Structures are given as structure tokens and as C-alpha cells.
Amino acid sequence: MKILLITGRLASDNVKEIAKQLKNVEADVLVLNYPIASLMTVDYIAEKLKELTLSEYDYILIPGLVSGDAKKIEEVTKVKTFKGTEDYRDIPLAVDALLKGLSLSYVLPADQILGKEKLKNIDEKLDEIEKEGNYAFEIDGLKIPRYPPPFRIFIEINASKDVNFILSEAKRVSSYVNVIVLGFPNGHEDIDEVKNKIIKLKDEGYIVGIDSSSTKELIEGAKSGADFIFNLNEENIEKLDVIKNHAFVIAPLSIENRAEVTLQIYKKAVEKGFEKLILDPILSPPIVGLVNSIIEYKKLRELTDAPMLMGILNATELIDADSVGVNALLTSIAGELGVGNLLIMDHNKTRWSSYEVNTATKMISIALKEKSLPKDLGIDLLILKDKKKVKDKIEEKEKYFEINEHIEPKRMDKGYVRIKVDDKIYLEWIGKERVKISGLDGLSIGRKLLEQVKDINNEHALYIGYELAKAEIALKIDKNYIQDEPLFKRGYYNIPPKDSKNEKK
């Protein structure tokens, strides 16, 4: 196979180096007299290629961000032409796809096509895992695994909150979790409230659990439609016999020999006619028993093939670290231990644990199925970091101006912006005109502002663009955004702090 790679002047050396490294294909690079490859158009490229004889090539790959339909180039050159990747570093991925017989796109960057292909492959693997799973019982169409894969995710929502809040939270996480668990605080004893909130969730079609220290509330919850009851223990087992047809999570009150005590409760429950049981010897928080509790899980797993649950919220909630890595690691530990059901929370610093654990369970399920490490699977949780650090080659570093202090603005407009982040970015310009713009794309918001307000000077436009970029990043990772304040208070490279507080801009 022979391929022609089209690029511009600035990226030419890098693309030529990539071309040399390509395997099982012969690749040539054509450098057009245009500085930035991504700013070219298909019409420009077609015009430059129309006089060339290119019949020796099987494919032409143009930069992924070139505007227009690559079919125009194909019509001129008579050579199959596709859009390549957005980043030249990923050209090998596009070439590899062509070698495998995959068809790329005339209008979409190859990244999007390859991404869809990866997702399709992952979905097929996960469907196969679901079909082959070892299940103990089924509740309302939800099959509970004895062992992973697959996994099931239970999320506990604070039941003392307003019912509308509970419903909105359930809707927010519904794509990522299997069961909504209403967690009522210790000492709560309001049967009517329990009944009302469970019925509301059931009416919306959710599979529901109830977690309460009150036996009365657990019984009322079951009668109102709750599918899972948290928790069956050594003290309430006799009273909960009246609702034994429901599914229960067994969690001991004892803090000693948890595996043994959990198994004793399980055996007693089975003798009394309880059938749908999940065992939870309870995960302890870091520093106060995490390792020992993991050992108890291992002991219990060796004693029974009953389904097990791990409340990983006990760790993610009680360590001040970004939840994404903690959730991924705990999910992998659960997978090794043979624990297929996970209980999580999703609020404050653990917000979006639902997404993180959902993705982690897919990764670990595929890794368990393929007996591989949870890496290079086509799915990952690399949100804040990249797998590899790619260093740009910087020529003549000594010729760059080096800035080691904060530079205050020299010119200001007769107006200023307020930028806030909620469900989207909200920008308000206050000056001669008053303009309000909202959206998800910071760059587009900035462009619309410049359309509406004609006399914003370059220095102020630079500032607004900088703040909008921060706002968009904050929105994407669900982080607090405060105008004029650093988005990250800590980092691996420290930028000296401002020597004075900025005036409102």
C-alpha cells in the first residue's frame, strides 16, 4: 500500500518523521506552501494537486481539521482521499485503519471514525460478557452476578433531601448506575416520608433500594416497592422475616471477624427462607482498617459463591484525593476479589463517581474476561492526565522572552465581564452595551461577544479568552470556577503567584 500524506510548512518535519516510522506501508509527504495545515481547505488542496500525476498512490490522507469535503480532492486526483487525524502524531492510527480495511471519512476527522469503531468493539465485548455472566438472581430485569464480570452499581442518595432533588439526582446518574438506594439518616423514623419517596422513584421506573437503621422503615420501604433492603444483620433478621421475599444486602454490625459473622447471618437467613441475598462484610475507610477489611472480603469469597457487595464510597468519601483514580483502583480490587456489586456516592468531591465507576467496571470487566491488565483496552479513565507525555521540539529556546512576573494590564475598556459557570458558561458584558451570552463552548461565546461589542481592545479580549478557557475546563471536569482565581491551586509546575490582586476587569 502506498499513501500520500498532505501537510503544511510548520508541521512538515514532524510529518516526515512520522512517515519514516510507518510499518507495512510506503508513505510520501507532500508539503504545500501553506503555514498551518489545519487552516487549508479542500479546494486549495485540490487546486494544488490537479496538475500532479498521483496514480501510483492507493490513498491520499489530508489533515483531519481541513475544512470541506475530501471527495473534491478525490474527483480531481482520481485517488481515494480521506481526512486523517486531527493531530499529526496520530497519523499511524489512521494508516493502520486503512491497512485493516476500514473506511475513513471524507468529512470527519479519522479520530471520530476510529473512536466509533473502538466503542463498537467495546460494546460487543460488554454484550458478550453480559450474556456469559454467572448470575444468582434477578430483580425487575436486573441480573445480580455471583462473580464479576459483569458488575452492578448501586448509588446511595441522601434520602433526607427534598424529593425533587432526589428525582433530579436519580435522573442525572441514571445512565451510569443500576439501582438508586435511598439512604435515611440514623434516628430517622418517618414512615410516610419513606413511602412517598420510594413510590415517586418507582413511578419513574427506577430499581430502588432502601438503607435505614430503622426496621420499621425497612419493612415499610419493602411494602412500598423497594427492591433491595440495606441491611440485614444479626439484630434485625427476626423482624425482617415478614419481607423475606425481597432482596437483601447482609452487613454485620460486628466489627470483629466480619467474614465469619456475615457468613453466619447468611446461613441463618437461608434457613429462614430468604433467597435473594448479597453479602457485604463492609469496606473500612483508609487508615482505620481498609487493608484488614479487604482481607475479610477475601476470606468470605473463599467460603461462599454468594453474590457480594463492596461499599467503595467508604473510601472515596473519606480520603481527600481526586475520586477518579481511587474509584478505578477500588473497582479493580473488587474485581480481583470476585465482588460484582459496588455501592457508591456521587456528590461534592466525589461528584460523577457514577460515571467514573461505570467506566471502571467496563475496563475491569474486559480485563477480567481477557485475562489482561486494565490498560490499552480502548476505554480508559485518563481525564486529568495522558498516557504518554509528548514533548514538542522547541528550537532556539534562548530566543524566547521569559516572563517570571505577573504583568498587569496597561489599557482597559469602558466595560467589564462577569463570567460564571453552572450548567453551562454564563458571560455578561457590562458597559455601553449590556450583553448576556451562555453556552458550552468558550471560544464560540468569545466570538459572539466580539460580534456584539465592537470596541473591546486586544488586551481585554486576551483576558476574556483566557477566563473563558478556564471556565470551559471547569465545566468539563465539574470543578468550581471563580473569575480571576487559579483553576488549579496545585500543579506539577508552579507558576509564581500574582504580586497583587487584580482589579475587576
C-alpha positions in Angstrom: 0.0 0.0 0.0 1.3 3.5 -0.9 0.0 6.6 0.8 0.5 10.3 0.2 0.3 12.5 3.3 -0.5 16.2 2.7 0.7 18.8 5.2 1.7 22.4 5.6 5.1 24.0 6.2 5.1 24.2 10.0 4.3 20.5 10.6 6.3 19.2 7.6 9.4 18.0 9.5 7.2 16.2 12.1 5.0 14.5 9.5 8.1 13.4 7.5 9.5 11.8 10.7 6.1 10.0 11.3 6.2 8.8 7.7 9.6 7.2 8.2 8.3 5.2 11.2 5.2 3.8 9.5 5.2 0.0 9.1 3.9 -2.2 6.3 3.2 0.8 4.1 5.1 3.2 1.8 4.4 6.8 2.6 5.4 10.0 0.9 4.8 13.5 2.3 3.8 16.4 0.1 4.4 19.8 1.7 2.1 22.5 0.4 3.1 26.2 0.6 0.8 27.0 3.5 1.9 27.6 7.1 -0.7 25.8 9.2 -2.1 22.6 7.6 -5.3 22.6 9.5 -6.3 26.0 8.1 -6.1 24.8 4.5 -9.4 24.0 2.6 -10.1 21.1 0.3 -10.5 23.5 -2.6 -7.0 24.8 -2.0 -5.5 21.3 -1.8 -7.4 20.1 -4.9 -6.1 23.1 -6.9 -2.5 22.3 -5.9 -2.9 18.6 -6.8 -4.7 18.9 -10.0 -1.6 19.1 -12.2 0.2 16.3 -10.5 0.3 12.6 -11.5 -0.6 10.6 -8.5 -1.9 7.3 -9.9 0.9 5.4 -8.0 -0.9 6.1 -4.7 -3.6 4.0 -3.2 -4.7 6.7 -0.7 -4.3 10.4 0.0 -4.6 11.5 3.6 -5.2 15.2 4.3 -5.1 16.8 7.8 -8.2 16.0 9.8 -9.1 19.6 10.6 -9.0 20.8 6.9 -12.4 22.3 6.1 -14.6 20.9 3.4 -15.3 17.5 1.7 -12.3 15.5 0.7 -14.4 14.0 -2.1 -13.5 17.1 -4.1 -9.8 16.1 -4.0 -10.6 12.6 -5.0 -12.6 13.8 -8.0 -9.5 15.8 -9.2 -6.8 13.3 -8.4 -8.7 10.1 -9.1 -7.1 8.7 -5.9 -9.2 7.6 -2.8 -8.9 10.6 -0.4 -9.8 10.7 3.3 -9.4 13.0 6.2 -6.7 11.9 8.5 -6.3 12.6 12.2 -6.6 16.0 14.0 -3.1 15.6 15.4 -0.2 14.6 13.2 1.1 12.3 16.0 -1.9 10.1 15.4 -1.3 9.6 11.7 -0.2 5.9 12.3 -3.6 5.2 13.7 -5.3 6.3 10.5 -2.8 4.4 8.4 -3.3 1.3 10.5 -7.1 1.5 10.0 -6.6 1.6 6.2 -4.3 -1.4 6.4 -7.1 -3.3 8.2 -9.6 -2.4 5.5 -11.5 0.2 7.5 -13.0 3.1 5.6 -12.3 6.6 6.8 -14.4 9.7 6.1 -14.5 12.5 3.5 -15.8 15.0 6.0 -15.0 13.8 9.6 -11.5 13.6 11.1 -10.3 10.0 11.4 -10.3 10.3 15.1 -14.1 10.3 15.2 -14.3 7.3 12.9 -11.7 5.3 14.8 -13.4 6.4 18.1 -16.8 5.0 16.9 -15.1 1.8 15.8 -13.4 1.4 19.2 -16.7 2.0 21.0 -18.5 -0.5 18.8 -15.8 -3.1 19.6 -16.1 -2.4 23.3 -19.9 -2.6 23.2 -19.7 -6.0 21.5 -17.3 -7.3 24.2 -19.6 -6.0 27.0 -22.7 -7.6 25.4 -20.9 -10.9 25.3 -19.8 -10.5 29.0 -23.5 -9.8 29.9 -24.6 -13.0 28.1 -22.0 -15.2 29.7 -22.3 -13.8 33.3 -22.8 -16.1 36.3 -26.0 -14.7 37.9 -27.6 -15.6 41.3 -31.0 -14.0 40.9 -32.9 -11.3 39.0 -34.9 -8.3 40.2 -37.1 -6.4 37.8 -34.9 -7.4 34.8 -31.6 -6.7 36.6 -29.4 -9.8 37.0 -27.2 -9.9 40.1 -23.8 -11.5 39.4 -22.2 -14.0 41.7 -18.8 -13.1 40.4 -17.7 -10.3 38.1 -17.8 -9.7 35.2 -20.2 -8.0 34.8 -20.6 -5.6 37.7 -23.7 -3.9 39.1 -23.6 -0.3 40.5 -25.8 0.8 43.4 -25.8 4.5 44.3 -26.8 5.9 47.6 -28.6 9.2 47.6 -29.3 11.2 50.8 -32.9 10.5 51.4 -33.3 13.4 53.8 -33.2 15.7 50.8 -36.3 17.1 49.1 -38.0 14.6 46.8 -37.5 16.8 43.7 -33.7 16.9 44.4 -33.7 13.1 44.8 -35.5 12.7 41.5 -33.2 15.1 39.7 -30.1 13.3 41.0 -31.5 9.9 40.1 -32.1 11.2 36.5 -28.6 12.7 36.4 -26.9 9.4 37.2 -29.4 7.0 35.6 -27.2 6.3 32.6 -24.4 5.0 34.8 -25.9 3.1 37.7 -28.3 0.2 38.1 -30.0 0.8 41.5 -31.0 4.0 43.3 -30.6 3.5 47.1 -32.3 5.9 49.4 -30.2 6.3 52.5 -32.1 7.6 55.5 -30.0 9.0 58.4 -29.7 7.3 61.8 -32.6 8.1 64.1 -35.0 8.8 61.1 -38.4 7.4 61.8 -41.0 8.8 59.3 -42.9 6.0 57.6 -44.9 8.4 55.4 -41.8 10.0 54.0 -40.2 6.7 53.3 -43.4 5.5 51.4 -43.7 8.8 49.4 -40.1 8.9 48.2 -39.9 5.2 47.2 -43.2 5.4 45.3 -42.0 8.5 43.5 -38.8 6.8 42.4 -40.7 3.6 41.4 -43.2 5.6 39.4 -40.3 7.0 37.4 -39.2 3.4 36.6 -36.1 3.1 38.8 -35.0 0.0 40.6 -34.9 1.2 44.2 -33.1 0.2 47.4 -33.6 1.5 51.0 -30.9 1.9 53.6 -32.1 2.6 57.1 -31.2 1.7 60.7 -35.0 1.5 61.4 -36.5 -1.9 61.0 -39.9 -0.3 60.6 -38.7 1.9 57.8 -37.1 -1.1 56.0 -40.4 -3.0 56.2 -42.4 0.0 55.0 -39.9 0.6 52.2 -40.3 -3.0 51.1 -44.1 -2.8 51.1 -43.9 0.5 49.2 -42.0 -1.2 46.4 -38.3 -1.1 47.3 -36.4 -3.9 45.6 -33.3 -4.0 47.7 -33.1 -3.8 51.5 -30.0 -2.5 53.2 -29.1 -4.0 55.6 -29.9 -7.4 57.1 -27.9 -8.0 60.2 -27.6 -10.1 63.4 -30.1 -7.9 65.3 -32.9 -7.4 62.8 -33.1 -10.7 61.0 -36.1 -12.0 63.0 -38.2 -8.9 62.4 -37.4 -8.7 58.7 -38.6 -12.2 58.2 -42.0 -10.7 57.1 -40.5 -9.3 53.9 -38.1 -12.2 53.2 -39.2 -12.4 49.6 -37.3 -9.2 48.8 -33.6 -8.9 48.0 -31.3 -8.1 51.0 -27.8 -6.9 51.5 -26.3 -8.6 54.5 -23.9 -6.3 56.5 -22.8 -7.3 60.0 -22.9 -4.8 63.0 -19.9 -6.6 64.5 -16.5 -5.1 63.8 -14.7 -8.3 64.6 -14.4 -11.3 62.3 -16.7 -9.7 59.7 -16.3 -12.5 57.1 -17.3 -15.2 59.7 -20.2 -13.1 61.1 -21.5 -12.2 57.6 -21.5 -15.9 56.7 -23.3 -16.9 59.9 -26.0 -14.3 59.1 -26.2 -15.6 55.5 -26.6 -19.2 56.6 -29.3 -18.3 59.1 -31.2 -16.2 56.5 -31.1 -19.1 54.1 -32.5 -21.5 56.7 -35.4 -19.0 57.4 -36.3 -18.9 53.7 -34.5 -15.7 52.5 -33.4 -16.4 48.9 -32.1 -13.2 47.3 -29.0 -12.3 49.3 -25.9 -10.2 48.7 -23.1 -10.3 51.2 -21.2 -7.2 52.4 -18.5 -7.6 55.1 -18.1 -3.8 54.9 -15.1 -1.9 53.5 -13.4 0.2 56.1 -12.1 3.7 55.4 -8.3 4.3 54.7 -6.0 4.2 57.7 -8.8 2.8 60.0 -8.9 -0.7 58.6 -9.1 -0.6 54.8 -6.5 -3.3 54.3 -7.9 -5.6 57.0 -11.4 -5.2 55.6 -10.1 -6.2 52.1 -8.7 -9.4 53.8 -12.2 -10.1 55.2 -13.6 -9.9 51.7 -11.1 -12.4 50.5 -11.9 -14.7 53.4 -15.6 -14.5 52.7 -15.2 -15.1 49.0 -13.2 -18.3 49.7 -16.1 -19.6 51.9 -19.1 -19.0 49.6 -20.1 -18.3 46.0 -23.0 -16.0 47.1 -23.1 -12.5 45.4 -21.0 -9.9 47.3 -21.1 -6.1 47.5 -18.4 -3.6 48.3 -19.3 -0.1 49.5 -16.4 1.7 47.9 -18.0 5.0 49.0 -16.4 4.4 52.4 -13.0 5.0 50.8 -13.7 7.7 48.2 -15.7 9.8 50.6 -13.0 9.6 53.3 -9.8 10.5 51.5 -9.1 13.9 50.1 -7.9 12.8 46.7 -9.5 13.0 43.3 -12.1 10.3 43.2 -11.4 9.1 39.6 -8.2 7.2 40.5 -9.5 5.9 43.8 -12.6 4.6 42.1 -10.7 2.9 39.4 -8.3 1.2 41.8 -11.1 0.0 44.2 -13.1 -1.4 41.3 -10.0 -3.4 40.2 -9.6 -4.7 43.8 -13.3 -5.7 43.8 -12.8 -7.5 40.5 -9.8 -9.4 41.9 -11.8 -10.4 45.0 -14.8 -11.6 43.0 -17.1 -8.8 44.2 -19.6 -7.9 41.5 -21.7 -5.3 43.2 -20.5 -1.8 44.1 -22.1 0.8 46.3 -21.1 4.4 45.6 -22.0 8.0 46.4 -21.9 10.9 43.9 -21.7 14.4 45.4 -19.3 17.1 46.4 -15.7 16.0 45.8 -16.9 12.5 44.7 -19.4 14.0 42.2 -19.5 12.0 39.0 -18.3 8.9 40.8 -21.2 7.3 38.9 -19.5 7.9 35.6 -16.1 7.0 36.9 -17.2 3.7 38.4 -19.3 2.9 35.4 -16.3 3.3 33.1 -14.0 1.5 35.6 -16.4 -1.5 35.7 -16.3 -1.7 31.9 -12.5 -1.6 31.9 -12.1 -4.2 34.6 -14.8 -6.5 33.1 -12.9 -6.6 29.8 -9.6 -7.1 31.6 -11.1 -10.0 33.6 -12.6 -11.5 30.6 -9.4 -11.3 28.5 -7.1 -12.0 31.5 -5.2 -8.9 30.8 -4.1 -5.7 32.6 -6.7 -2.9 32.6 -4.7 -0.8 30.1 -4.8 -0.3 26.3 -8.3 -1.7 26.1 -9.8 1.1 24.1 -11.5 2.6 27.1 -9.9 4.5 30.0 -10.3 7.0 32.8 -7.5 9.3 31.8 -9.3 12.6 32.5 -6.6 14.7 34.1 -3.5 13.1 32.6 -2.4 11.5 29.3 -0.8 8.1 29.0 2.3 9.5 27.4 4.0 12.8 27.7 4.6 14.1 24.2 7.3 16.8 24.1 7.3 19.3 21.3 10.7 20.0 19.9 11.5 23.7 20.7 14.2 25.3 18.6 16.4 28.2 19.9 14.9 28.3 23.4 17.3 31.2 24.2 15.5 33.5 21.8 12.2 33.3 23.7 11.2 36.1 26.0 11.0 34.6 29.5 8.3 36.0 31.8 8.9 35.5 35.5 6.5 38.0 37.0 2.8 38.9 36.7 2.1 41.6 34.1 -0.7 44.0 34.9 -3.0 45.2 32.1 -2.0 48.6 30.6 -5.2 49.5 28.8 -8.7 48.8 29.9 -12.0 49.2 28.1 -15.1 51.1 29.3 -16.7 47.9 30.3 -16.0 44.6 32.0 -17.2 41.0 32.0 -18.6 38.7 34.7 -18.2 35.0 33.9 -19.9 32.3 35.9 -20.3 28.5 35.5 -23.4 26.5 36.4 -24.9 24.0 33.9 -23.1 26.0 31.2 -20.9 29.1 30.9 -22.6 32.4 31.5 -20.9 35.6 30.4 -22.3 39.1 31.0 -20.7 42.2 29.4 -21.4 45.4 31.3 -20.5 48.6 29.6 -22.1 51.0 27.0 -23.9 47.9 25.8 -25.1 45.2 28.1 -24.8 41.7 26.6 -25.5 38.3 28.1 -24.3 35.1 26.4 -24.4 31.5 27.6 -23.2 28.2 26.1 -20.8 25.2 26.4 -18.1 26.3 24.1 -15.9 29.1 25.5 -14.4 30.0 22.1 -17.8 30.5 20.5 -19.0 32.6 23.4 -16.0 34.8 23.0 -16.5 35.2 19.3 -20.2 36.0 19.8 -19.2 38.7 22.3 -16.8 40.3 19.8 -19.6 40.4 17.3 -21.9 42.1 19.7 -19.4 44.5 21.3 -17.2 46.1 18.7 -14.7 48.2 20.8 -13.1 45.6 23.0 -9.4 46.1 22.8 -6.9 43.3 22.2 -5.6 43.2 25.7 -9.1 42.8 27.2 -10.0 40.2 24.5 -7.0 38.2 25.5 -8.1 38.3 29.2 -11.7 37.3 28.3 -10.4 34.4 26.2 -8.2 33.2 29.0 -11.1 33.3 31.5 -13.5 31.5 29.1 -10.9 28.7 28.6 -10.7 28.3 32.4 -14.5 28.3 32.6 -14.8 25.6 29.9 -12.3 23.3 31.6 -14.0 23.8 34.9 -17.4 22.9 33.3 -15.9 19.8 31.7 -14.4 18.4 34.9 -17.2 19.7 37.2 -14.8 21.9 39.1 -15.5 25.3 40.8 -14.8 28.3 38.6 -14.1 31.7 40.2 -13.2 34.5 37.9 -9.7 35.9 38.4 -8.7 32.9 40.6 -6.5 30.0 39.6 -8.4 27.0 38.4 -5.9 24.6 40.0 -4.4 25.6 43.3 -1.8 22.9 43.0 0.1 21.6 40.0 3.2 19.9 38.9 4.7 23.1 37.5 4.2 26.1 39.8 3.5 29.5 38.3 4.6 32.3 40.6 1.5 33.9 42.3 0.4 37.3 41.3 2.1 40.0 43.2 -1.1 41.9 43.7 -4.8 41.3 43.5 -6.3 42.1 40.0 -8.8 44.8 39.8 -12.2 43.7 38.5 -11.8 43.5 34.7 
